[in-house]
């Protein structure tokens, strides 16, 4: 069920909250509108024109357009989280139509892999890797998956997530509906300040938690702002749904509910200071006056059309996902002292996103079709922040992408791979920086010598190598097939010659295992470029 | 030396490899720094925020009795009896103070020396040590983290990140060649991979960083020093002395690593976040910490390594003097303790003081940047040194920290 909330007259995304100057406190509606929503949604060409103007102004020569194979690999990784199947690469390269890139983007967004990949993405962002006991991760993922698969409006599912009530897990003793989204509250149940800080950071791009312990001279948010925001979560509690199976091993079902008054924080000093605060949104909106429970009122406020932060934050985040760098970096920090590059473009994209009915697929489609997204990763000049996306920012594959890509490239059974995988990525719980996982020597050793790699390159029923070698024909065709599976392109003539020579003079099986080992250990495979 | 290198030995493959090698060489010095008292550092990370008043800063009338130590002014909680014997080696800072009461932020602060700032990824202390005094082409990694999690190298690049040892009882994972692969075959693979890398002509620092990591991994695989990770080689009595725990084994491994030239080892003891059942849990944790830390100090001392090895034992903050309804204590960054020993630290002293409750620092407060400046100074790293981050920002080794002279010999 896709919402058709296209255009609501008078959609406004207020300006003046991410950069320049003091921000008016008080109702948001009073701040200056960027532009009214337009009946027609934005097109990639509009973004291209603005990017070209920015490059011209900076005197930057953009990188070349990426070739078809490079584009196809990249867009598969970004929209579905894994390398394309070899057959898909072949078909794409053979397609002669002018709009084949556009068609490929549409097809990927419509594929089941899209929802799977973004479920992984949001799961990591919202839950992190270290999920606390009793969080029913499977139910949470199921809920997320449903939102993404149906392309539910982003505002709708965030509202549901922030205000979720109900059972977190299926109880053993009764037939009861479960609300997977309630696990988000459960994860933070002992720590309302963290829940408040994370909610603000993820959905508004505002790091209000910096003011948890003291006011900073240079920053706008005060302790009292943080306390008011946190107070919105104090009337919610999670109680064990059934106390009758104390001995139950594994998950217990919790019932998340909103009370009429702040729950007794059983003398917890660290919570007490928030109880005296009146629940308030970031712009000072009183969350008690509307008659709904403060957490519900907060969820409503966050996703209101005139909320100046909400649409911007997600646009910036998704721009970072697709273009490798947000308008503001990190993507969840839109403070005034960290002004975005190309602010006008960010604002326009944000109001377009609202006008589209908070349609995430529309947003991703728009970005993937831009010229900037389709440049090579070879800059012609400046690197880094000043370069205004004049080249594609390459990144190492994250943990999920690497595993999924290995599985697709080699036909490895998933469960065997997964067991061996998690310890490699000692990812910081709250950390959005996949490029920063620790233990990289560990990872290199795993890729070179680990069991998963041994299985990936062996000739077993269903394995990539068994399939490739069972085909008739000479080495050239087999080398090509392995290239297509791993680095998603045909080998050059020089490469083919090199490998044919390499394969000579050693047992067939050994030679091919080593060829595949090299491909899977190459930077070309391990990076999204 | 059977180790293969991406860029040496086989003649240079291409411009990228050559550049990479030069970049790596230009980047770090392997000689001990002039003026350095310590050549290496062991950090015992007490994750979760230990209750200072139940460990290193006991108060009259507290739940745990205070016991005398070999240092006149230093009393410790009764569950650290073996550590008390080493009181003359310890400098206990009782006046650590910060404003970060959130685990993640405080852990970041105590691993990098900086308050989190979204516009820069600060390197962890171990990454700085690796860069500044680590060997350029070490057989063993310069920075090893045991029973993690640790923290990454930030903008210094992957090659300065920690090598993670999950379980000190086992050899590091995947350092041995698979059964079907002999050395000759591995070298063939390596050569072919090098050629593949040379053809991939994207000139990006992330790629050279990854290639450097592969080099390190390959060197480690072929190093005779790998045996260092096998703590079974130690006499049983020694292993017993450290305690039959992951942390105890980690401390023993840390001693072996430092002996073999590793510059920074972090060993993690988790579980100090005692919002509930503080006394029982803290007592148990001290039962793990006491034999491990005291054995480490005794062995370093007996092997004449204590003077050149800086030992640090700390967590991210203290805990409230107030006991909550669940017999727990909550986060308390206003005051906590950190313990230093060896590496040119003047032992047998207490530095700073909290009030009768342990709530506030009343004498000689120590900020995290100043603690870090003390540590870097002992290791011969100038705490004021500036390095330019990839986006052109100058970042100091410490956040304008000043070393505390009274702590030094």
Contacts between the chains, C-beta under 8 A, distances in Angstrom:
chain1	res1	chain2	res2	distance
A	190	B	275	7.3
A	193	B	102	7.4
A	194	B	102	6.9
A	197	B	102	7.6
A	207	B	118	6.7
A	209	B	102	6.8
A	209	B	105	8.0
A	212	B	101	6.8
A	212	B	102	6.2
A	213	B	99	4.5
A	213	B	100	6.6
A	213	B	101	5.3
A	213	B	333	7.1
A	214	B	99	5.1
A	266	B	324	7.3
A	266	B	325	4.5
A	266	B	326	7.2
A	267	B	324	5.7
A	267	B	325	4.7
A	268	B	324	5.7
A	268	B	325	7.6
A	268	B	330	6.5
A	269	B	320	6.0
A	269	B	322	5.7
A	269	B	324	6.8
A	269	B	330	5.6
A	270	B	101	7.5
A	270	B	330	4.6
A	270	B	331	6.2
A	329	B	118	7.9
A	329	B	119	7.2
A	330	B	118	5.0
A	330	B	119	7.8
A	332	B	118	7.8
A	333	B	118	3.9
A	333	B	119	7.7
A	335	B	118	7.8
A	338	B	118	6.5
A	338	B	119	6.0
A	377	B	202	5.4
A	377	B	204	6.9
A	378	B	201	7.9
A	378	B	202	6.3
A	378	B	203	7.5
A	384	B	390	6.4
A	384	B	391	5.3
A	384	B	392	7.8
A	385	B	391	5.2
A	394	B	202	6.5
A	394	B	204	5.7
A	394	B	206	6.6
A	395	B	206	7.5
A	396	B	206	6.7
A	396	B	210	7.1
A	423	B	166	5.6
A	423	B	173	7.8
A	426	B	148	5.4
A	426	B	149	4.7
A	426	B	150	7.2
A	426	B	164	6.0
A	428	B	104	7.5
A	428	B	149	7.1
A	428	B	151	7.5
A	428	B	152	8.0
A	429	B	104	7.0
A	430	B	104	5.0
A	433	B	121	6.9
A	435	B	206	7.6
A	436	B	121	6.6
A	436	B	152	4.7
A	436	B	154	7.6
A	437	B	152	7.3
A	438	B	145	7.3
A	438	B	148	7.2
A	438	B	149	7.1
A	438	B	150	5.9
A	438	B	151	7.2
A	438	B	152	4.9
A	438	B	161	5.5
A	438	B	162	5.5
A	438	B	164	6.1
A	439	B	145	7.9
A	439	B	148	7.8
A	439	B	161	7.1
A	439	B	162	6.7
A	439	B	163	7.0
A	439	B	164	3.7
A	440	B	158	4.7
A	440	B	161	5.2
A	440	B	210	7.6
A	440	B	213	4.7
A	441	B	141	5.9
A	441	B	161	7.8
A	441	B	163	4.8
A	441	B	213	5.8
A	441	B	216	5.3
A	441	B	217	4.8
A	441	B	220	6.6
A	442	B	163	6.6
A	442	B	164	5.1
A	442	B	172	7.6
A	442	B	173	7.0
A	442	B	174	7.8
A	443	B	213	7.8
A	444	B	210	7.9
A	444	B	213	5.2
A	444	B	214	5.0
A	444	B	216	7.7
A	444	B	217	3.9
A	445	B	172	7.3
A	445	B	173	6.7
A	445	B	174	4.0
A	445	B	175	6.1
A	445	B	217	5.0
A	445	B	220	7.6
A	445	B	221	7.2
A	446	B	173	7.0
A	446	B	174	5.3
A	448	B	174	7.1
A	448	B	214	7.7
A	448	B	217	6.7
A	448	B	218	7.8
A	448	B	221	7.9
A	449	B	174	4.3
A	449	B	175	7.3
A	449	B	176	6.8
A	449	B	177	6.2
A	449	B	178	5.8
A	449	B	181	7.9
A	449	B	221	7.5
A	450	B	173	7.3
A	450	B	174	4.8
A	454	B	178	5.2
A	454	B	180	8.0
A	494	B	199	8.0
A	495	B	199	7.0
A	498	B	195	6.8
A	502	B	192	6.1
A	510	B	185	7.2
A	514	B	185	7.1
A	514	B	188	6.4
A	514	B	189	5.1
A	514	B	192	6.6
A	515	B	192	7.5
A	517	B	189	5.6
A	517	B	193	8.0
A	518	B	189	6.3
A	518	B	192	4.8
A	518	B	193	4.8
A	518	B	196	5.4
A	519	B	196	7.5
A	521	B	193	5.6
A	521	B	214	7.8
A	522	B	193	6.7
A	522	B	196	4.8
A	522	B	197	6.6
A	522	B	200	6.7
A	523	B	197	6.0
A	523	B	200	5.4
A	523	B	202	7.8
A	523	B	207	5.0
A	523	B	210	6.1
A	523	B	211	7.3
A	524	B	196	7.3
A	524	B	200	4.8
A	526	B	210	7.0
A	527	B	202	7.9
A	527	B	206	7.2
A	527	B	207	7.2
A	529	B	202	5.9
